Amino acid sequence: MSDTPVAPDDRYPLDRMPWVPVMTEAGTTLRVGLRELFLSAHEFSGLAVASPPAASGLLRVLCAITARLTALDRMDEGPEVWLDTRYELLEAGGGFEPGRVREYFDGCADGLRLYDEERPFLQDARLDRQCTSTSGINKLVLGRPSGNNQVFFGHFSDDVPVPLPSEEAVLHLLAQLYYGASGQCTPRTVDGQKFGNTMAGPLRRVLSFHPLGRNLHETLLLGIPHPAEWPSADHDRVDLCPWEEARPLPALEPPEPPAGLMEMLTDRHQHAVLLRPTADGKHAVDAVITWALRKNRPDLADPYVIWDESKDGTLYARRADAERALWRDLDGLVLQDRGGKNRRPLIFEGLTGAQLPEDVFSHLRVVAHGFDQDGQTRDRSHFTAVTPPLCALLASSGESSDRELARGVKEGRQAAEHAAWRLDKALRATWRAYTMPFGDDRSAGRGKKERGGGPWLERASAAYWSAAEERFWTLLDTEDFSRSLAAFGGIALSVFDDLTAAIASEPRGARARESSRGLVRSLLGTPRP
């Protein structure tokens, strides 16, 4: 653990104050500063950040610092030497070098204060004079209503703002910078030009995937993208994180492409933020949230997202959907076929069995952080999901048996979705036949859901996908997806029978049920019993 006591400081230095939630190997949660996090990363099982968008942003920041501490921020001797260096660090497993940790944070201390008149962490001190009004502390918290917005995640009011403890405020700052809304914002005037609108954060609506190791030290090393995925360095700019330099972002100039790995991970924001603290620095009581740039940043292939291809060939990051379980995106994580309609996250290009120590590779899992949002202001639901170890699926692409298993995962997912479609179609047909046996609409006066498919659809979806997920992991354990359609068809048939049992006792209901049951039963590939 850290050997430096924490002294009170109203500027809230993030390298020393305890703000990052981590999980110990004993299963307890505590907060640590950045110094202690890196000095003891090998003793923590992982992060324990409750907010998925904050965790997603924080992982990018921590991986950038990790690259700095380990010299994995450069590849002077080529990508093979870079891979060898990471392999040796993972194999040694003793944590980060304490002297290098202290040296780095001593050198960056001026840019790591949450509250500072000149260089507040990931904020713009110029907003104090460029904005004549504030946004309110509620605006900082994604999902907390502000102004006239509707209540989704809690009951808060701008009339009685609730101050944020500083250890929470910095996490909400990260979430805002990566997932913030587009549209109207607090007006900002720069060089006589005043604007009151902003573009969305770089990860808004996006599902973000990150490798997980056995402890936080492994997780952070595994989370550094392979050099082949870094932006090309065809310029003279030095690649720096925002807290490593004093240069303010030129707000009115067209933004440049990222100079390298550091900027790619930590300097992609479209919002400018400034927090206002209490006198003792223990709470944030107000915030200014406004535009940072007038033009979008150049396109960048974020290394932690799945890229899907639209009909016109345009690539877009896969959207977060709170109703879609993580396993349904598993084939998108592991398949390496770049000619298909989706492309797995680039972070996995450097995570094969040949590139990692065996004990690290065999325990490799994936965590997904998602925030189900629209493109502008509405925040619906955020979620986190973790896979079991995926070594068999991420093994060397040269092994045909592993490619076959990865294809089986895709076929299994497609089979599950086809069975779900058949179940939905059968339930809708049953309801129509039951309520309109002779064309007379007996569903008149009912709600839209009942007119569309009866009262069964939502219950069917919940029951089916829960059981389908359990069956999927069983099939993966056995590495056999050859009869996956029959397996998922059996689940769909069971759900269909359970939900329609109530109408089977009357002749009209029994006829309606049997007329549609075959849509699902045919998936089993067996004769009617």
Beta strands, then each sheet from edge to edge (+ up, - down):
strand 1: 20-24
strand 2: 29-32
strand 3: 44-47
strand 4: 164-165
strand 5: 183-190
strand 6: 193-198
strand 7: 207-212
strand 8: 271-277
strand 9: 283-291
strand 10: 307-309
strand 11: 315-317
strand 12: 342-343
strand 13: 365-373
strand 14: 379-386
sheet 1: 2+ 1- 3+
sheet 2: 4+ 9- 8+
sheet 3: 5+ 6-
sheet 4: 7+ 13- 14+
sheet 5: 11+ 10- 12+
end
